Amino acid sequence: MNDLQKDGQQAADRRRAERYIVNLPTDVMIKGRRVTCKLVDISEGGALVETSGPVTVGDKVSLDLPKVGPTIATVVRVSPSHIAMAFPGAIIISSIVR
């Protein structure tokens, strides 16, 4: 098991909401710059995107959720290829995961 998988497993142990794998194209605004990415998975409380960008844990970003629109999130984990983020409140994701 690699470090990203270990971190993901530890995060999964803390999660309260179910995660849904979606693999959808989207954009994230990072420090005023629009970055194309892939929304890998989502829950009511956060999301994982596949992208690299100039972010650090604690940064605020705007994730353009398909069928929902721009949503503010806080970066909680960064790897060379992924950014994990948490939403400040619950997001209704039923239109995304259908």
C-alpha positions, 0 to 999 in steps of 0.5 A: 500500500502506498502513502496516498492509499494509506492516507486515503484509508485513514481519511475514509476511517474519519468520514461520516458521509458516503463517497461516490466515484464520479470521474467527471471533468470540471474546473477548480479556481486555485489562487485566481487561476482556472485549472482543468481537472477531473472530479474523482469522487465526492461526498456531502462533505468533500471531494477529490480531484485529479490535478496538480496546482499551486495549493497547500493544505488550508488554501480556499479554492472554488470547485465548479461542481457539475450540475451544482456550480461553483462551491468553496472548499478548503484543501485538506490533502495534496499529492503530486496528482490529487487535491482533496478538499472539504466543503464548509457545509453539506452539499446536495450531490444527488444531481452529480452522482446519478 
